Amino acid sequence: MYVCSCFGVTEQQVRDHAAAGACTPRQIASASKAGTDCGGCVRTIQAMLGRGACPRRELLERKQTPATATAPVEGLPEAA
């Protein structure tokens, strides 16, 4: 069955991309273009992916050390 009729992406193709490491709709879109035209399939792709092993952004941000997270960037003024 087609998930994305705009680009002819099937459920199996989404599953194959997910098995290869794409664990967000954006990563599926990068791999297959699904969800990049009308966007009608994005919720279906989200439902197919569920809450898998993909690390959440908040968890990744917490793992940063305070020195790395607040280090000034050369050439930019520091925050007051």
N, CA, C and O atoms as a Tripos MOL2 file, in Angstrom:
@<TRIPOS>MOLECULE
protein
  320   319    80     0     0
PROTEIN
NO_CHARGES

@<TRIPOS>ATOM
      1 N           0.8400   -1.1800    0.0000 N.3       1 MET1
      2 CA          0.0000    0.0000    0.0000 C.3       1 MET1
      3 C           0.8890    1.2490    0.0000 C.2       1 MET1
      4 O           1.9460    1.2830    0.6300 O.2       1 MET1
      5 N           0.4290    2.2640   -0.7200 N.am      2 TYR2
      6 CA          1.1900    3.5070   -0.7810 C.3       2 TYR2
      7 C           0.9740    4.3510    0.4700 C.2       2 TYR2
      8 O          -0.1510    4.5010    0.9480 O.2       2 TYR2
      9 N           2.0500    4.8900    0.9830 N.am      3 VAL3
     10 CA          1.9870    5.8350    2.0880 C.3       3 VAL3
     11 C           1.9740    7.2400    1.5040 C.2       3 VAL3
     12 O           1.1960    8.0920    1.9340 O.2       3 VAL3
     13 N           2.8340    7.4770    0.5290 N.am      4 CYS4
     14 CA          2.9550    8.7770   -0.1190 C.3       4 CYS4
     15 C           2.5920    8.6250   -1.5860 C.2       4 CYS4
     16 O           3.3630    8.0800   -2.3760 O.2       4 CYS4
     17 N           1.4120    9.1120   -1.9420 N.am      5 SER5
     18 CA          0.9890    8.9950   -3.3370 C.3       5 SER5
     19 C           1.6800   10.0190   -4.2260 C.2       5 SER5
     20 O           1.7620    9.8180   -5.4380 O.2       5 SER5
     21 N           2.1770   11.1040   -3.6570 N.am      6 CYS6
     22 CA          2.8820   12.1150   -4.4560 C.3       6 CYS6
     23 C           4.1520   11.5430   -5.0890 C.2       6 CYS6
     24 O           4.4670   11.8440   -6.2400 O.2       6 CYS6
     25 N           4.8750   10.7200   -4.3350 N.am      7 PHE7
     26 CA          6.1340   10.1690   -4.8230 C.3       7 PHE7
     27 C           6.1270    8.6450   -4.9300 C.2       7 PHE7
     28 O           7.1630    8.0360   -5.2000 O.2       7 PHE7
     29 N           4.9700    8.0310   -4.7190 N.am      8 GLY8
     30 CA          4.8520    6.5880   -4.8770 C.3       8 GLY8
     31 C           5.6670    5.7810   -3.8780 C.2       8 GLY8
     32 O           6.2410    4.7480   -4.2220 O.2       8 GLY8
     33 N           5.7160    6.2600   -2.6300 N.am      9 VAL9
     34 CA          6.4720    5.5730   -1.5810 C.3       9 VAL9
     35 C           5.5310    4.6220   -0.8450 C.2       9 VAL9
     36 O           4.4520    5.0140   -0.4020 O.2       9 VAL9
     37 N           5.9540    3.3790   -0.7250 N.am     10 THR10
     38 CA          5.1180    2.3570   -0.0990 C.3      10 THR10
     39 C           5.4470    2.1930    1.3810 C.2      10 THR10
     40 O           6.4660    2.6810    1.8700 O.2      10 THR10
     41 N           4.5500    1.4890    2.0800 N.am     11 GLU11
     42 CA          4.7920    1.1640    3.4930 C.3      11 GLU11
     43 C           6.1000    0.3890    3.6420 C.2      11 GLU11
     44 O           6.8790    0.6430    4.5620 O.2      11 GLU11
     45 N           6.3350   -0.5560    2.7320 N.am     12 GLN12
     46 CA          7.5480   -1.3750    2.8140 C.3      12 GLN12
     47 C           8.8010   -0.5200    2.6520 C.2      12 GLN12
     48 O           9.8040   -0.7550    3.3270 O.2      12 GLN12
     49 N           8.7500    0.4710    1.7610 N.am     13 GLN13
     50 CA          9.9050    1.3500    1.5910 C.3      13 GLN13
     51 C          10.1730    2.1510    2.8610 C.2      13 GLN13
     52 O          11.3280    2.3370    3.2460 O.2      13 GLN13
     53 N           9.1180    2.6230    3.5080 N.am     14 VAL14
     54 CA          9.2820    3.3540    4.7740 C.3      14 VAL14
     55 C           9.8920    2.4230    5.8150 C.2      14 VAL14
     56 O          10.8050    2.8190    6.5400 O.2      14 VAL14
     57 N           9.3950    1.1900    5.8970 N.am     15 ARG15
     58 CA          9.9470    0.2180    6.8530 C.3      15 ARG15
     59 C          11.4210   -0.0730    6.5490 C.2      15 ARG15
     60 O          12.2380   -0.1830    7.4630 O.2      15 ARG15
     61 N          11.7540   -0.1970    5.2600 N.am     16 ASP16
     62 CA         13.1480   -0.4670    4.8770 C.3      16 ASP16
     63 C          14.0620    0.6850    5.2700 C.2      16 ASP16
     64 O          15.1590    0.4610    5.7810 O.2      16 ASP16
     65 N          13.6110    1.9260    5.0330 N.am     17 HIS17
     66 CA         14.4090    3.0980    5.4260 C.3      17 HIS17
     67 C          14.5430    3.1730    6.9470 C.2      17 HIS17
     68 O          15.6000    3.5320    7.4650 O.2      17 HIS17
     69 N          13.4710    2.8340    7.6540 N.am     18 ALA18
     70 CA         13.5200    2.8370    9.1210 C.3      18 ALA18
     71 C          14.5040    1.7780    9.6130 C.2      18 ALA18
     72 O          15.2630    2.0230   10.5510 O.2      18 ALA18
     73 N          14.4930    0.6150    8.9890 N.am     19 ALA19
     74 CA         15.4230   -0.4440    9.3860 C.3      19 ALA19
     75 C          16.8690   -0.0490    9.1030 C.2      19 ALA19
     76 O          17.7930   -0.5150    9.7690 O.2      19 ALA19
     77 N          17.0520    0.8170    8.1070 N.am     20 ALA20
     78 CA         18.3980    1.2790    7.7610 C.3      20 ALA20
     79 C          18.8430    2.4480    8.6370 C.2      20 ALA20
     80 O          19.9620    2.9360    8.4840 O.2      20 ALA20
     81 N          17.9730    2.9110    9.5640 N.am     21 GLY21
     82 CA         18.3830    3.9380   10.5100 C.3      21 GLY21
     83 C          17.5970    5.2320   10.4660 C.2      21 GLY21
     84 O          17.7950    6.0860   11.3300 O.2      21 GLY21
     85 N          16.7210    5.4140    9.5040 N.am     22 ALA22
     86 CA         15.8960    6.6220    9.4580 C.3      22 ALA22
     87 C          14.7850    6.4720   10.4900 C.2      22 ALA22
     88 O          13.9120    5.6170   10.3390 O.2      22 ALA22
     89 N          14.8090    7.2970   11.5370 N.am     23 CYS23
     90 CA         13.8330    7.1000   12.6090 C.3      23 CYS23
     91 C          12.9560    8.3250   12.8670 C.2      23 CYS23
     92 O          12.2720    8.3970   13.8880 O.2      23 CYS23
     93 N          12.9760    9.2810   11.9480 N.am     24 THR24
     94 CA         12.0710   10.4220   12.0400 C.3      24 THR24
     95 C          11.4530   10.6580   10.6670 C.2      24 THR24
     96 O          12.0270   10.2510    9.6570 O.2      24 THR24
     97 N          10.2970   11.3080   10.6150 N.am     25 PRO25
     98 CA          9.7140   11.6180    9.3080 C.3      25 PRO25
     99 C          10.6640   12.4380    8.4300 C.2      25 PRO25
    100 O          10.6820   12.2690    7.2110 O.2      25 PRO25
    101 N          11.4330   13.3060    9.0310 N.am     26 ARG26
    102 CA         12.3870   14.1150    8.2610 C.3      26 ARG26
    103 C          13.4660   13.2330    7.6320 C.2      26 ARG26
    104 O          13.8660   13.4640    6.4910 O.2      26 ARG26
    105 N          13.9350   12.2400    8.3590 N.am     27 GLN27
    106 CA         14.9410   11.3300    7.8170 C.3      27 GLN27
    107 C          14.3390   10.4450    6.7230 C.2      27 GLN27
    108 O          15.0070   10.1380    5.7360 O.2      27 GLN27
    109 N          13.0890   10.0390    6.8970 N.am     28 ILE28
    110 CA         12.4000    9.2820    5.8470 C.3      28 ILE28
    111 C          12.2690   10.1700    4.6030 C.2      28 ILE28
    112 O          12.4730    9.6970    3.4850 O.2      28 ILE28
    113 N          11.9330   11.4340    4.7860 N.am     29 ALA29
    114 CA         11.8040   12.3650    3.6640 C.3      29 ALA29
    115 C          13.1280   12.5280    2.9330 C.2      29 ALA29
    116 O          13.1520   12.5890    1.7040 O.2      29 ALA29
    117 N          14.2280   12.5990    3.6720 N.am     30 SER30
    118 CA         15.5370   12.7200    3.0420 C.3      30 SER30
    119 C          15.8730   11.4890    2.2170 C.2      30 SER30
    120 O          16.5160   11.5880    1.1720 O.2      30 SER30
    121 N          15.4380   10.3380    2.6880 N.am     31 ALA31
    122 CA         15.7490    9.0910    2.0070 C.3      31 ALA31
    123 C          14.8150    8.8050    0.8330 C.2      31 ALA31
    124 O          15.2160    8.1400   -0.1220 O.2      31 ALA31
    125 N          13.5680    9.3010    0.8900 N.am     32 SER32
    126 CA         12.5840    8.8800   -0.1130 C.3      32 SER32
    127 C          11.7340    9.9990   -0.7050 C.2      32 SER32
    128 O          10.9810    9.7520   -1.6470 O.2      32 SER32
    129 N          11.8290   11.2040   -0.1910 N.am     33 LYS33
    130 CA         10.9920   12.3550   -0.5710 C.3      33 LYS33
    131 C           9.5790   12.2840    0.0010 C.2      33 LYS33
    132 O           8.8160   13.2380   -0.1500 O.2      33 LYS33
    133 N           9.2090   11.1840    0.6510 N.am     34 ALA34
    134 CA          7.8650   11.0610    1.2230 C.3      34 ALA34
    135 C           7.6290   12.1740    2.2320 C.2      34 ALA34
    136 O           8.4480   12.3900    3.1250 O.2      34 ALA34
    137 N           6.5200   12.8750    2.0920 N.am     35 GLY35
    138 CA          6.1750   13.9430    3.0180 C.3      35 GLY35
    139 C           6.6850   15.3110    2.6220 C.2      35 GLY35
    140 O           6.4680   16.2800    3.3500 O.2      35 GLY35
    141 N           7.3550   15.4150    1.4900 N.am     36 THR36
    142 CA          7.9400   16.7080    1.1090 C.3      36 THR36
    143 C           7.0820   17.4970    0.1250 C.2      36 THR36
    144 O           7.4190   18.6360   -0.1970 O.2      36 THR36
    145 N           5.9770   16.9190   -0.3620 N.am     37 ASP37
    146 CA          5.1380   17.6620   -1.3020 C.3      37 ASP37
    147 C           3.9010   18.1810   -0.5860 C.2      37 ASP37
    148 O           3.9130   19.3080   -0.0900 O.2      37 ASP37
    149 N           2.8470   17.4030   -0.5200 N.am     38 CYS38
    150 CA          1.6120   17.8880    0.1130 C.3      38 CYS38
    151 C           1.6420   17.7210    1.6350 C.2      38 CYS38
    152 O           0.9410   18.4360    2.3500 O.2      38 CYS38
    153 N           2.4520   16.7800    2.1300 N.am     39 GLY39
    154 CA          2.5580   16.5620    3.5690 C.3      39 GLY39
    155 C           1.4660   15.6950    4.1570 C.2      39 GLY39
    156 O           1.4420   15.4770    5.3680 O.2      39 GLY39
    157 N           0.5620   15.1950    3.3280 N.am     40 GLY40
    158 CA         -0.5480   14.3990    3.8280 C.3      40 GLY40
    159 C          -0.1360   13.0700    4.4420 C.2      40 GLY40
    160 O          -0.9030   12.4760    5.2000 O.2      40 GLY40
    161 N           1.0520   12.5990    4.1300 N.am     41 CYS41
    162 CA          1.4870   11.2880    4.6210 C.3      41 CYS41
    163 C           2.3470   11.3710    5.8840 C.2      41 CYS41
    164 O           2.7030   10.3390    6.4540 O.2      41 CYS41
    165 N           2.6810   12.5660    6.3210 N.am     42 VAL42
    166 CA          3.6080   12.7120    7.4510 C.3      42 VAL42
    167 C           3.0690   12.0510    8.7150 C.2      42 VAL42
    168 O           3.8210   11.3880    9.4290 O.2      42 VAL42
    169 N           1.7980   12.2160    9.0000 N.am     43 ARG43
    170 CA          1.2210   11.5960   10.2090 C.3      43 ARG43
    171 C           1.2160   10.0750   10.1020 C.2      43 ARG43
    172 O           1.4160    9.3810   11.0990 O.2      43 ARG43
    173 N           0.9910    9.5600    8.9080 N.am     44 THR44
    174 CA          1.0330    8.1100    8.7100 C.3      44 THR44
    175 C           2.4460    7.5980    8.9390 C.2      44 THR44
    176 O           2.6390    6.5540    9.5620 O.2      44 THR44
    177 N           3.4280    8.3270    8.4380 N.am     45 ILE45
    178 CA          4.8340    7.9430    8.6340 C.3      45 ILE45
    179 C           5.1850    8.0040   10.1140 C.2      45 ILE45
    180 O           5.8590    7.1130   10.6290 O.2      45 ILE45
    181 N           4.7330    9.0520   10.8020 N.am     46 GLN46
    182 CA          4.9730    9.1550   12.2500 C.3      46 GLN46
    183 C           4.3750    7.9610   12.9690 C.2      46 GLN46
    184 O           5.0090    7.3940   13.8590 O.2      46 GLN46
    185 N           3.1770    7.5760   12.6010 N.am     47 ALA47
    186 CA          2.5220    6.4340   13.2460 C.3      47 ALA47
    187 C           3.2750    5.1430   12.9590 C.2      47 ALA47
    188 O           3.3910    4.2860   13.8350 O.2      47 ALA47
    189 N           3.7840    4.9960   11.7470 N.am     48 MET48
    190 CA          4.5410    3.7940   11.4040 C.3      48 MET48
    191 C           5.8450    3.7170   12.2030 C.2      48 MET48
    192 O           6.2510    2.6410   12.6400 O.2      48 MET48
    193 N           6.4890    4.8620   12.3870 N.am     49 LEU49
    194 CA          7.7660    4.8770   13.1060 C.3      49 LEU49
    195 C           7.5620    4.7120   14.6000 C.2      49 LEU49
    196 O           8.4070    4.1380   15.2870 O.2      49 LEU49
    197 N           6.4480    5.2100   15.1030 N.am     50 GLY50
    198 CA          6.1670    5.1030   16.5300 C.3      50 GLY50
    199 C           7.2340    5.7710   17.3720 C.2      50 GLY50
    200 O           7.8680    6.7340   16.9400 O.2      50 GLY50
    201 N           7.4270    5.2670   18.5490 N.am     51 ARG51
    202 CA          8.4470    5.7860   19.4530 C.3      51 ARG51
    203 C           9.5620    4.7610   19.5290 C.2      51 ARG51
    204 O           9.6920    4.0350   20.5140 O.2      51 ARG51
    205 N          10.3570    4.7120   18.4850 N.am     52 GLY52
    206 CA         11.4240    3.7250   18.3890 C.3      52 GLY52
    207 C          12.6600    4.1010   19.1730 C.2      52 GLY52
    208 O          12.5880    4.8290   20.1620 O.2      52 GLY52
    209 N          13.7780    3.6060   18.7290 N.am     53 ALA53
    210 CA         15.0450    3.7730   19.4310 C.3      53 ALA53
    211 C          15.7480    5.0790   19.0830 C.2      53 ALA53
    212 O          16.8900    5.2860   19.4940 O.2      53 ALA53
    213 N          15.1070    5.9450   18.3520 N.am     54 CYS54
    214 CA         15.7270    7.2070   17.9640 C.3      54 CYS54
    215 C          15.8610    8.1040   19.2040 C.2      54 CYS54
    216 O          14.8730    8.3290   19.9030 O.2      54 CYS54
    217 N          17.0490    8.6130   19.4820 N.am     55 PRO55
    218 CA         17.2090    9.4720   20.6570 C.3      55 PRO55
    219 C          16.4620   10.7820   20.4690 C.2      55 PRO55
    220 O          16.4710   11.3650   19.3840 O.2      55 PRO55
    221 N          15.8250   11.2330   21.5180 N.am     56 ARG56
    222 CA         15.0950   12.4950   21.4640 C.3      56 ARG56
    223 C          16.0490   13.6580   21.6250 C.2      56 ARG56
    224 O          17.0620   13.5460   22.3160 O.2      56 ARG56
    225 N          15.7310   14.7720   20.9940 N.am     57 ARG57
    226 CA         16.5820   15.9580   21.0160 C.3      57 ARG57
    227 C          16.8760   16.4180   22.4370 C.2      57 ARG57
    228 O          18.0050   16.8030   22.7420 O.2      57 ARG57
    229 N          15.8600   16.3810   23.3200 N.am     58 GLU58
    230 CA         16.0680   16.8470   24.6940 C.3      58 GLU58
    231 C          17.1260   16.0020   25.4030 C.2      58 GLU58
    232 O          17.9410   16.5250   26.1620 O.2      58 GLU58
    233 N          17.1050   14.7020   25.1530 N.am     59 LEU59
    234 CA         18.0790   13.8180   25.7810 C.3      59 LEU59
    235 C          19.4800   14.1140   25.2730 C.2      59 LEU59
    236 O          20.4410   14.0720   26.0420 O.2      59 LEU59
    237 N          19.6040   14.4080   24.0030 N.am     60 LEU60
    238 CA         20.9140   14.7410   23.4440 C.3      60 LEU60
    239 C          21.4190   16.0500   24.0170 C.2      60 LEU60
    240 O          22.6090   16.1810   24.3030 O.2      60 LEU60
    241 N          20.5300   17.0280   24.1910 N.am     61 GLU61
    242 CA         20.9380   18.3200   24.7340 C.3      61 GLU61
    243 C          21.3800   18.1980   26.1850 C.2      61 GLU61
    244 O          22.3030   18.8960   26.6040 O.2      61 GLU61
    245 N          20.7430   17.3270   26.9590 N.am     62 ARG62
    246 CA         21.1220   17.1360   28.3590 C.3      62 ARG62
    247 C          22.5030   16.5220   28.4880 C.2      62 ARG62
    248 O          23.1990   16.7690   29.4720 O.2      62 ARG62
    249 N          22.9100   15.7250   27.5060 N.am     63 LYS63
    250 CA         24.2060   15.0720   27.5600 C.3      63 LYS63
    251 C          25.3570   16.0290   27.3110 C.2      63 LYS63
    252 O          26.5020   15.7080   27.6300 O.2      63 LYS63
    253 N          25.0770   17.2060   26.7450 N.am     64 GLN64
    254 CA         26.1360   18.1890   26.5170 C.3      64 GLN64
    255 C          26.6390   18.7050   27.8540 C.2      64 GLN64
    256 O          25.8670   18.8810   28.7970 O.2      64 GLN64
    257 N          27.9190   18.9420   27.9240 N.am     65 THR65
    258 CA         28.4690   19.5150   29.1440 C.3      65 THR65
    259 C          28.1740   21.0040   29.1630 C.2      65 THR65
    260 O          28.0370   21.6090   28.0990 O.2      65 THR65
    261 N          28.0700   21.6170   30.3400 N.am     66 PRO66
    262 CA         27.7860   23.0510   30.3980 C.3      66 PRO66
    263 C          28.8340   23.8780   29.6540 C.2      66 PRO66
    264 O          28.4880   24.8920   29.0480 O.2      66 PRO66
    265 N          30.0800   23.4800   29.6840 N.am     67 ALA67
    266 CA         31.1220   24.2380   28.9920 C.3      67 ALA67
    267 C          30.8880   24.2200   27.4850 C.2      67 ALA67
    268 O          31.1080   25.2310   26.8180 O.2      67 ALA67
    269 N          30.4520   23.1020   26.9450 N.am     68 THR68
    270 CA         30.2180   23.0010   25.5000 C.3      68 THR68
    271 C          28.9460   23.7390   25.1190 C.2      68 THR68
    272 O          28.8770   24.3670   24.0620 O.2      68 THR68
    273 N          27.9490   23.6640   25.9730 N.am     69 ALA69
    274 CA         26.6640   24.2560   25.6360 C.3      69 ALA69
    275 C          26.7070   25.7740   25.6820 C.2      69 ALA69
    276 O          25.9320   26.4280   24.9840 O.2      69 ALA69
    277 N          27.5970   26.3550   26.4900 N.am     70 THR70
    278 CA         27.6180   27.8100   26.6390 C.3      70 THR70
    279 C          28.9160   28.4350   26.1630 C.2      70 THR70
    280 O          29.1490   29.6180   26.4090 O.2      70 THR70
    281 N          29.7630   27.6790   25.4950 N.am     71 ALA71
    282 CA         31.0360   28.2310   25.0290 C.3      71 ALA71
    283 C          30.7830   29.3120   23.9920 C.2      71 ALA71
    284 O          29.9770   29.1110   23.0840 O.2      71 ALA71
    285 N          31.4620   30.4710   24.1080 N.am     72 PRO72
    286 CA         31.2670   31.5390   23.1440 C.3      72 PRO72
    287 C          31.8160   31.1350   21.7720 C.2      72 PRO72
    288 O          32.8140   30.4230   21.6690 O.2      72 PRO72
    289 N          31.1480   31.6010   20.7420 N.am     73 VAL73
    290 CA         31.5970   31.3340   19.3880 C.3      73 VAL73
    291 C          32.4840   32.4780   18.9590 C.2      73 VAL73
    292 O          32.1290   33.6430   19.1370 O.2      73 VAL73
    293 N          33.6290   32.1630   18.3970 N.am     74 GLU74
    294 CA         34.5880   33.1850   17.9950 C.3      74 GLU74
    295 C          33.9430   34.1180   16.9790 C.2      74 GLU74
    296 O          33.3170   33.6650   16.0210 O.2      74 GLU74
    297 N          34.0960   35.4200   17.1910 N.am     75 GLY75
    298 CA         33.5650   36.4040   16.2820 C.3      75 GLY75
    299 C          32.1690   36.8840   16.6400 C.2      75 GLY75
    300 O          31.6850   37.8490   16.0480 O.2      75 GLY75
    301 N          31.5090   36.2350   17.5950 N.am     76 LEU76
    302 CA         30.1900   36.6540   18.0300 C.3      76 LEU76
    303 C          30.2740   37.2550   19.4190 C.2      76 LEU76
    304 O          31.0350   36.7640   20.2520 O.2      76 LEU76
    305 N          29.5120   38.3050   19.6920 N.am     77 PRO77
    306 CA         29.5490   38.8820   21.0380 C.3      77 PRO77
    307 C          28.9540   37.9370   22.0540 C.2      77 PRO77
    308 O          28.0080   37.2090   21.7540 O.2      77 PRO77
    309 N          29.5040   37.9440   23.2570 N.am     78 GLU78
    310 CA         28.9840   37.0870   24.3180 C.3      78 GLU78
    311 C          27.6960   37.6650   24.8700 C.2      78 GLU78
    312 O          27.4990   38.8800   24.8580 O.2      78 GLU78
    313 N          26.8250   36.8050   25.3510 N.am     79 ALA79
    314 CA         25.5750   37.2550   25.9710 C.3      79 ALA79
    315 C          25.8550   37.9070   27.3030 C.2      79 ALA79
    316 O          26.7520   37.4860   28.0340 O.2      79 ALA79
    317 N          25.0900   38.9320   27.6200 N.am     80 ALA80
    318 CA         25.3110   39.6530   28.8790 C.3      80 ALA80
    319 C          24.7060   38.9450   30.0450 C.2      80 ALA80
    320 O          24.8040   39.4210   31.1760 O.2      80 ALA80
@<TRIPOS>BOND
     1     1     2 1
     2     2     3 1
     3     3     4 2
     4     3     5 am
     5     5     6 1
     6     6     7 1
     7     7     8 2
     8     7     9 am
     9     9    10 1
    10    10    11 1
    11    11    12 2
    12    11    13 am
    13    13    14 1
    14    14    15 1
    15    15    16 2
    16    15    17 am
    17    17    18 1
    18    18    19 1
    19    19    20 2
    20    19    21 am
    21    21    22 1
    22    22    23 1
    23    23    24 2
    24    23    25 am
    25    25    26 1
    26    26    27 1
    27    27    28 2
    28    27    29 am
    29    29    30 1
    30    30    31 1
    31    31    32 2
    32    31    33 am
    33    33    34 1
    34    34    35 1
    35    35    36 2
    36    35    37 am
    37    37    38 1
    38    38    39 1
    39    39    40 2
    40    39    41 am
    41    41    42 1
    42    42    43 1
    43    43    44 2
    44    43    45 am
    45    45    46 1
    46    46    47 1
    47    47    48 2
    48    47    49 am
    49    49    50 1
    50    50    51 1
    51    51    52 2
    52    51    53 am
    53    53    54 1
    54    54    55 1
    55    55    56 2
    56    55    57 am
    57    57    58 1
    58    58    59 1
    59    59    60 2
    60    59    61 am
    61    61    62 1
    62    62    63 1
    63    63    64 2
    64    63    65 am
    65    65    66 1
    66    66    67 1
    67    67    68 2
    68    67    69 am
    69    69    70 1
    70    70    71 1
    71    71    72 2
    72    71    73 am
    73    73    74 1
    74    74    75 1
    75    75    76 2
    76    75    77 am
    77    77    78 1
    78    78    79 1
    79    79    80 2
    80    79    81 am
    81    81    82 1
    82    82    83 1
    83    83    84 2
    84    83    85 am
    85    85    86 1
    86    86    87 1
    87    87    88 2
    88    87    89 am
    89    89    90 1
    90    90    91 1
    91    91    92 2
    92    91    93 am
    93    93    94 1
    94    94    95 1
    95    95    96 2
    96    95    97 am
    97    97    98 1
    98    98    99 1
    99    99   100 2
   100    99   101 am
   101   101   102 1
   102   102   103 1
   103   103   104 2
   104   103   105 am
   105   105   106 1
   106   106   107 1
   107   107   108 2
   108   107   109 am
   109   109   110 1
   110   110   111 1
   111   111   112 2
   112   111   113 am
   113   113   114 1
   114   114   115 1
   115   115   116 2
   116   115   117 am
   117   117   118 1
   118   118   119 1
   119   119   120 2
   120   119   121 am
   121   121   122 1
   122   122   123 1
   123   123   124 2
   124   123   125 am
   125   125   126 1
   126   126   127 1
   127   127   128 2
   128   127   129 am
   129   129   130 1
   130   130   131 1
   131   131   132 2
   132   131   133 am
   133   133   134 1
   134   134   135 1
   135   135   136 2
   136   135   137 am
   137   137   138 1
   138   138   139 1
   139   139   140 2
   140   139   141 am
   141   141   142 1
   142   142   143 1
   143   143   144 2
   144   143   145 am
   145   145   146 1
   146   146   147 1
   147   147   148 2
   148   147   149 am
   149   149   150 1
   150   150   151 1
   151   151   152 2
   152   151   153 am
   153   153   154 1
   154   154   155 1
   155   155   156 2
   156   155   157 am
   157   157   158 1
   158   158   159 1
   159   159   160 2
   160   159   161 am
   161   161   162 1
   162   162   163 1
   163   163   164 2
   164   163   165 am
   165   165   166 1
   166   166   167 1
   167   167   168 2
   168   167   169 am
   169   169   170 1
   170   170   171 1
   171   171   172 2
   172   171   173 am
   173   173   174 1
   174   174   175 1
   175   175   176 2
   176   175   177 am
   177   177   178 1
   178   178   179 1
   179   179   180 2
   180   179   181 am
   181   181   182 1
   182   182   183 1
   183   183   184 2
   184   183   185 am
   185   185   186 1
   186   186   187 1
   187   187   188 2
   188   187   189 am
   189   189   190 1
   190   190   191 1
   191   191   192 2
   192   191   193 am
   193   193   194 1
   194   194   195 1
   195   195   196 2
   196   195   197 am
   197   197   198 1
   198   198   199 1
   199   199   200 2
   200   199   201 am
   201   201   202 1
   202   202   203 1
   203   203   204 2
   204   203   205 am
   205   205   206 1
   206   206   207 1
   207   207   208 2
   208   207   209 am
   209   209   210 1
   210   210   211 1
   211   211   212 2
   212   211   213 am
   213   213   214 1
   214   214   215 1
   215   215   216 2
   216   215   217 am
   217   217   218 1
   218   218   219 1
   219   219   220 2
   220   219   221 am
   221   221   222 1
   222   222   223 1
   223   223   224 2
   224   223   225 am
   225   225   226 1
   226   226   227 1
   227   227   228 2
   228   227   229 am
   229   229   230 1
   230   230   231 1
   231   231   232 2
   232   231   233 am
   233   233   234 1
   234   234   235 1
   235   235   236 2
   236   235   237 am
   237   237   238 1
   238   238   239 1
   239   239   240 2
   240   239   241 am
   241   241   242 1
   242   242   243 1
   243   243   244 2
   244   243   245 am
   245   245   246 1
   246   246   247 1
   247   247   248 2
   248   247   249 am
   249   249   250 1
   250   250   251 1
   251   251   252 2
   252   251   253 am
   253   253   254 1
   254   254   255 1
   255   255   256 2
   256   255   257 am
   257   257   258 1
   258   258   259 1
   259   259   260 2
   260   259   261 am
   261   261   262 1
   262   262   263 1
   263   263   264 2
   264   263   265 am
   265   265   266 1
   266   266   267 1
   267   267   268 2
   268   267   269 am
   269   269   270 1
   270   270   271 1
   271   271   272 2
   272   271   273 am
   273   273   274 1
   274   274   275 1
   275   275   276 2
   276   275   277 am
   277   277   278 1
   278   278   279 1
   279   279   280 2
   280   279   281 am
   281   281   282 1
   282   282   283 1
   283   283   284 2
   284   283   285 am
   285   285   286 1
   286   286   287 1
   287   287   288 2
   288   287   289 am
   289   289   290 1
   290   290   291 1
   291   291   292 2
   292   291   293 am
   293   293   294 1
   294   294   295 1
   295   295   296 2
   296   295   297 am
   297   297   298 1
   298   298   299 1
   299   299   300 2
   300   299   301 am
   301   301   302 1
   302   302   303 1
   303   303   304 2
   304   303   305 am
   305   305   306 1
   306   306   307 1
   307   307   308 2
   308   307   309 am
   309   309   310 1
   310   310   311 1
   311   311   312 2
   312   311   313 am
   313   313   314 1
   314   314   315 1
   315   315   316 2
   316   315   317 am
   317   317   318 1
   318   318   319 1
   319   319   320 2
@<TRIPOS>SUBSTRUCTURE
     1 MET1         2 RESIDUE 1 A MET
     2 TYR2         6 RESIDUE 1 A TYR
     3 VAL3        10 RESIDUE 1 A VAL
     4 CYS4        14 RESIDUE 1 A CYS
     5 SER5        18 RESIDUE 1 A SER
     6 CYS6        22 RESIDUE 1 A CYS
     7 PHE7        26 RESIDUE 1 A PHE
     8 GLY8        30 RESIDUE 1 A GLY
     9 VAL9        34 RESIDUE 1 A VAL
    10 THR10       38 RESIDUE 1 A THR
    11 GLU11       42 RESIDUE 1 A GLU
    12 GLN12       46 RESIDUE 1 A GLN
    13 GLN13       50 RESIDUE 1 A GLN
    14 VAL14       54 RESIDUE 1 A VAL
    15 ARG15       58 RESIDUE 1 A ARG
    16 ASP16       62 RESIDUE 1 A ASP
    17 HIS17       66 RESIDUE 1 A HIS
    18 ALA18       70 RESIDUE 1 A ALA
    19 ALA19       74 RESIDUE 1 A ALA
    20 ALA20       78 RESIDUE 1 A ALA
    21 GLY21       82 RESIDUE 1 A GLY
    22 ALA22       86 RESIDUE 1 A ALA
    23 CYS23       90 RESIDUE 1 A CYS
    24 THR24       94 RESIDUE 1 A THR
    25 PRO25       98 RESIDUE 1 A PRO
    26 ARG26      102 RESIDUE 1 A ARG
    27 GLN27      106 RESIDUE 1 A GLN
    28 ILE28      110 RESIDUE 1 A ILE
    29 ALA29      114 RESIDUE 1 A ALA
    30 SER30      118 RESIDUE 1 A SER
    31 ALA31      122 RESIDUE 1 A ALA
    32 SER32      126 RESIDUE 1 A SER
    33 LYS33      130 RESIDUE 1 A LYS
    34 ALA34      134 RESIDUE 1 A ALA
    35 GLY35      138 RESIDUE 1 A GLY
    36 THR36      142 RESIDUE 1 A THR
    37 ASP37      146 RESIDUE 1 A ASP
    38 CYS38      150 RESIDUE 1 A CYS
    39 GLY39      154 RESIDUE 1 A GLY
    40 GLY40      158 RESIDUE 1 A GLY
    41 CYS41      162 RESIDUE 1 A CYS
    42 VAL42      166 RESIDUE 1 A VAL
    43 ARG43      170 RESIDUE 1 A ARG
    44 THR44      174 RESIDUE 1 A THR
    45 ILE45      178 RESIDUE 1 A ILE
    46 GLN46      182 RESIDUE 1 A GLN
    47 ALA47      186 RESIDUE 1 A ALA
    48 MET48      190 RESIDUE 1 A MET
    49 LEU49      194 RESIDUE 1 A LEU
    50 GLY50      198 RESIDUE 1 A GLY
    51 ARG51      202 RESIDUE 1 A ARG
    52 GLY52      206 RESIDUE 1 A GLY
    53 ALA53      210 RESIDUE 1 A ALA
    54 CYS54      214 RESIDUE 1 A CYS
    55 PRO55      218 RESIDUE 1 A PRO
    56 ARG56      222 RESIDUE 1 A ARG
    57 ARG57      226 RESIDUE 1 A ARG
    58 GLU58      230 RESIDUE 1 A GLU
    59 LEU59      234 RESIDUE 1 A LEU
    60 LEU60      238 RESIDUE 1 A LEU
    61 GLU61      242 RESIDUE 1 A GLU
    62 ARG62      246 RESIDUE 1 A ARG
    63 LYS63      250 RESIDUE 1 A LYS
    64 GLN64      254 RESIDUE 1 A GLN
    65 THR65      258 RESIDUE 1 A THR
    66 PRO66      262 RESIDUE 1 A PRO
    67 ALA67      266 RESIDUE 1 A ALA
    68 THR68      270 RESIDUE 1 A THR
    69 ALA69      274 RESIDUE 1 A ALA
    70 THR70      278 RESIDUE 1 A THR
    71 ALA71      282 RESIDUE 1 A ALA
    72 PRO72      286 RESIDUE 1 A PRO
    73 VAL73      290 RESIDUE 1 A VAL
    74 GLU74      294 RESIDUE 1 A GLU
    75 GLY75      298 RESIDUE 1 A GLY
    76 LEU76      302 RESIDUE 1 A LEU
    77 PRO77      306 RESIDUE 1 A PRO
    78 GLU78      310 RESIDUE 1 A GLU
    79 ALA79      314 RESIDUE 1 A ALA
    80 ALA80      318 RESIDUE 1 A ALA
